[in-house]
Amino acid sequence: MQVPPVRVGDPVTMAPIVDVLVTYGSDSHDGAFLWWAFALGADFGGNGTAVAASANVVGIGLAARSGHKITFWHFTKYGILTTVFTTIIAWIYIYLRYIAFA
């Protein structure tokens, strides 16, 4: 089985940008919410498609080895729903924790 390329560079590339936003950003917030948004977005974004995270590729490979074929679109159908749902919950948490009740 050929393993497709997995994108791992986005969080590494974006961390310095978040650091600059926190350092030179608005004084109205301490910037912790930006780091939380970055971490949760990078984590939950990997649930969207089969090749968005290396764990997804490994899981699909293990499922195939045990006789359960999972296609890209079958994974994506549930992955996108999971990503949207968890991202909404994360946004509500960040809003309540760092903006509404700050």
GROMACS elastic network, one bead per residue, 0.5 to 0.9 nm:
[ bonds ]
;  ai    aj funct       b0    kb
    1    61     6  0.82465   500
    3     6     6  0.86275   500
    3    57     6  0.73390   500
    3    58     6  0.89450   500
    3    61     6  0.88625   500
    4    51     6  0.68976   500
    4    57     6  0.80087   500
    5    51     6  0.72156   500
    5    54     6  0.87400   500
    6    51     6  0.56784   500
    6    52     6  0.62041   500
    6    53     6  0.61415   500
    6    54     6  0.60168   500
    6    57     6  0.83665   500
    7    10     6  0.69692   500
    7    51     6  0.77088   500
    7    52     6  0.63217   500
    7    53     6  0.69404   500
    7    54     6  0.82308   500
    8    11     6  0.69418   500
    8    12     6  0.75253   500
    8    52     6  0.84812   500
    8    53     6  0.75675   500
    8    54     6  0.83852   500
    9    12     6  0.52441   500
    9    13     6  0.59063   500
    9    14     6  0.85287   500
   10    13     6  0.50706   500
   10    14     6  0.60318   500
   10    15     6  0.86137   500
   10    42     6  0.80732   500
   11    14     6  0.51689   500
   11    15     6  0.60705   500
   11    38     6  0.80571   500
   11    39     6  0.82458   500
   11    42     6  0.63767   500
   12    15     6  0.56126   500
   12    16     6  0.79264   500
   13    16     6  0.68328   500
   13    17     6  0.77422   500
   14    17     6  0.51889   500
   14    18     6  0.63341   500
   14    19     6  0.86878   500
   14    38     6  0.84199   500
   15    18     6  0.51777   500
   15    19     6  0.61785   500
   15    20     6  0.87620   500
   15    35     6  0.86616   500
   15    38     6  0.81084   500
   16    20     6  0.62508   500
   16    21     6  0.86530   500
   17    20     6  0.51395   500
   17    21     6  0.62555   500
   17    22     6  0.86548   500
   18    22     6  0.61345   500
   18    23     6  0.85288   500
   18    34     6  0.69449   500
   18    35     6  0.70028   500
   18    38     6  0.76429   500
   19    22     6  0.51471   500
   19    23     6  0.60648   500
   19    24     6  0.85630   500
   19    31     6  0.89095   500
   19    34     6  0.89448   500
   19    35     6  0.82975   500
   20    23     6  0.50177   500
   20    24     6  0.58880   500
   20    25     6  0.75377   500
   21    24     6  0.54785   500
   21    26     6  0.83783   500
   21    31     6  0.79571   500
   21    34     6  0.82150   500
   22    25     6  0.52341   500
   22    26     6  0.78636   500
   22    29     6  0.89343   500
   22    30     6  0.74742   500
   22    32     6  0.79088   500
   22    34     6  0.71856   500
   22    35     6  0.83254   500
   23    26     6  0.86833   500
   23    31     6  0.79572   500
   24    27     6  0.85625   500
   25    28     6  0.87958   500
   25    29     6  0.85869   500
   25    31     6  0.78383   500
   26    29     6  0.65101   500
   26    30     6  0.82569   500
   26    31     6  0.83267   500
   27    30     6  0.68021   500
   27    31     6  0.85759   500
   28    31     6  0.88712   500
   29    32     6  0.77910   500
   29    33     6  0.79832   500
   29    98     6  0.78187   500
   29    99     6  0.80755   500
   29   102     6  0.85277   500
   30    33     6  0.76337   500
   30    34     6  0.88947   500
   30    98     6  0.89120   500
   31    34     6  0.53303   500
   31    35     6  0.68613   500
   31    36     6  0.89430   500
   32    35     6  0.52360   500
   32    36     6  0.62858   500
   32    37     6  0.86039   500
   32    98     6  0.79339   500
   33    37     6  0.59674   500
   33    38     6  0.84289   500
   33    94     6  0.63213   500
   33    95     6  0.84113   500
   33    97     6  0.83858   500
   33    98     6  0.60443   500
   33    99     6  0.84863   500
   34    37     6  0.50212   500
   34    38     6  0.60250   500
   34    39     6  0.85401   500
   34    94     6  0.89842   500
   35    38     6  0.50116   500
   35    39     6  0.60677   500
   35    40     6  0.85042   500
   36    39     6  0.51226   500
   36    40     6  0.59663   500
   36    41     6  0.82165   500
   36    90     6  0.89168   500
   36    94     6  0.73893   500
   37    40     6  0.53049   500
   37    41     6  0.57779   500
   37    42     6  0.83570   500
   37    90     6  0.77621   500
   37    91     6  0.76033   500
   37    94     6  0.71875   500
   38    41     6  0.51931   500
   38    42     6  0.60302   500
   38    43     6  0.84892   500
   39    42     6  0.52727   500
   39    43     6  0.61082   500
   39    44     6  0.85553   500
   40    43     6  0.50449   500
   40    44     6  0.58540   500
   40    45     6  0.80305   500
   40    87     6  0.76539   500
   40    90     6  0.69051   500
   41    44     6  0.53271   500
   41    45     6  0.55734   500
   41    46     6  0.84829   500
   41    87     6  0.70109   500
   41    90     6  0.83492   500
   42    45     6  0.52589   500
   42    46     6  0.66159   500
   43    46     6  0.56355   500
   43    47     6  0.75566   500
   43    53     6  0.89009   500
   44    47     6  0.55019   500
   44    48     6  0.76305   500
   44    82     6  0.83750   500
   44    83     6  0.57165   500
   44    84     6  0.85838   500
   44    86     6  0.67840   500
   44    87     6  0.65944   500
   45    48     6  0.58228   500
   45    49     6  0.86220   500
   45    52     6  0.74082   500
   45    53     6  0.86063   500
   45    80     6  0.89011   500
   45    83     6  0.62307   500
   45    84     6  0.88446   500
   45    87     6  0.81725   500
   46    49     6  0.70179   500
   46    50     6  0.84646   500
   46    51     6  0.81196   500
   46    54     6  0.86125   500
   46    55     6  0.88987   500
   46    56     6  0.82063   500
   46    79     6  0.88241   500
   46    83     6  0.80314   500
   47    50     6  0.76348   500
   47    52     6  0.67054   500
   47    53     6  0.70914   500
   47    56     6  0.76142   500
   47    76     6  0.85467   500
   47    79     6  0.54051   500
   47    80     6  0.71877   500
   47    82     6  0.70357   500
   47    83     6  0.57760   500
   48    51     6  0.85199   500
   48    52     6  0.65746   500
   48    53     6  0.87699   500
   48    75     6  0.82332   500
   48    76     6  0.60401   500
   48    77     6  0.85184   500
   48    78     6  0.79791   500
   48    81     6  0.78300   500
   48    82     6  0.72964   500
   48    83     6  0.55787   500
   48    84     6  0.84746   500
   49    52     6  0.52874   500
   49    53     6  0.79281   500
   49    56     6  0.79307   500
   49    72     6  0.72653   500
   49    73     6  0.81651   500
   49    75     6  0.64826   500
   49    77     6  0.83967   500
   49    78     6  0.87989   500
   49    79     6  0.58649   500
   49    80     6  0.70201   500
   50    53     6  0.71028   500
   50    54     6  0.85059   500
   50    55     6  0.88634   500
   50    56     6  0.53809   500
   50    57     6  0.60645   500
   50    60     6  0.77426   500
   50    71     6  0.85306   500
   50    72     6  0.58759   500
   50    73     6  0.83822   500
   50    75     6  0.60829   500
   50    76     6  0.65340   500
   50    79     6  0.79592   500
   51    54     6  0.68187   500
   51    55     6  0.87996   500
   51    56     6  0.65314   500
   51    57     6  0.60760   500
   51    72     6  0.84111   500
   52    55     6  0.87633   500
   52    56     6  0.72830   500
   52    57     6  0.84082   500
   53    56     6  0.54536   500
   53    57     6  0.69135   500
   54    57     6  0.51726   500
   54    58     6  0.63183   500
   54    59     6  0.86142   500
   55    58     6  0.50623   500
   55    59     6  0.59949   500
   55    60     6  0.85478   500
   56    59     6  0.50548   500
   56    60     6  0.61246   500
   56    61     6  0.84952   500
   57    60     6  0.52549   500
   57    61     6  0.61544   500
   57    62     6  0.86814   500
   58    61     6  0.50273   500
   58    62     6  0.61684   500
   58    63     6  0.85848   500
   59    62     6  0.51155   500
   59    63     6  0.61178   500
   59    64     6  0.85612   500
   60    63     6  0.50268   500
   60    64     6  0.60937   500
   60    65     6  0.85540   500
   60    68     6  0.85515   500
   60    69     6  0.77126   500
   60    70     6  0.63205   500
   60    71     6  0.84496   500
   60    75     6  0.87878   500
   61    64     6  0.50989   500
   61    65     6  0.61694   500
   61    66     6  0.87712   500
   61    69     6  0.87711   500
   61    70     6  0.88310   500
   62    65     6  0.50277   500
   62    66     6  0.64019   500
   62    67     6  0.88095   500
   62    68     6  0.86085   500
   63    66     6  0.52327   500
   63    67     6  0.64022   500
   63    68     6  0.50630   500
   63    69     6  0.65387   500
   63    70     6  0.73229   500
   64    67     6  0.50717   500
   64    70     6  0.70403   500
   65    68     6  0.73456   500
   65    69     6  0.84580   500
   66    69     6  0.86252   500
   70    73     6  0.83488   500
   70    74     6  0.62777   500
   70    75     6  0.65036   500
   71    74     6  0.51361   500
   71    75     6  0.62380   500
   71    76     6  0.85337   500
   72    75     6  0.53060   500
   72    76     6  0.61002   500
   72    77     6  0.86542   500
   73    77     6  0.59400   500
   73    78     6  0.87797   500
   74    77     6  0.52730   500
   74    78     6  0.69216   500
   74    79     6  0.85737   500
   75    78     6  0.56260   500
   75    79     6  0.57866   500
   75    80     6  0.85162   500
   76    80     6  0.57132   500
   76    81     6  0.83211   500
   77    80     6  0.59023   500
   77    81     6  0.68422   500
   78    81     6  0.52843   500
   78    82     6  0.61740   500
   78    83     6  0.86015   500
   79    82     6  0.50626   500
   79    83     6  0.60137   500
   79    84     6  0.85883   500
   80    84     6  0.60967   500
   80    85     6  0.85080   500
   81    84     6  0.52566   500
   81    85     6  0.61221   500
   81    86     6  0.85792   500
   82    85     6  0.51896   500
   82    86     6  0.60399   500
   82    87     6  0.83366   500
   83    86     6  0.53590   500
   83    87     6  0.58930   500
   83    88     6  0.85049   500
   84    87     6  0.51911   500
   84    88     6  0.61806   500
   84    89     6  0.87269   500
   85    88     6  0.53129   500
   85    89     6  0.64172   500
   85    90     6  0.87357   500
   86    89     6  0.50566   500
   86    90     6  0.60851   500
   86    91     6  0.85549   500
   87    91     6  0.60451   500
   87    92     6  0.85775   500
   88    91     6  0.50508   500
   88    92     6  0.62173   500
   88    93     6  0.86180   500
   89    92     6  0.51398   500
   89    93     6  0.61992   500
   89    94     6  0.86869   500
   90    93     6  0.50389   500
   90    94     6  0.61403   500
   90    95     6  0.84912   500
   91    94     6  0.51734   500
   91    95     6  0.60191   500
   91    96     6  0.85354   500
   92    95     6  0.51029   500
   92    96     6  0.60563   500
   92    97     6  0.83908   500
   93    96     6  0.52712   500
   93    97     6  0.58624   500
   93    98     6  0.82542   500
   94    97     6  0.51801   500
   94    98     6  0.56703   500
   94    99     6  0.73031   500
   94   100     6  0.89946   500
   95    98     6  0.56514   500
   95    99     6  0.50361   500
   95   100     6  0.60251   500
   95   101     6  0.83376   500
   96    99     6  0.58020   500
   96   101     6  0.58260   500
   96   102     6  0.79851   500
   97   100     6  0.66396   500
   97   101     6  0.58539   500
   97   102     6  0.65410   500
   98   101     6  0.64079   500
   98   102     6  0.51310   500
   99   102     6  0.52614   500
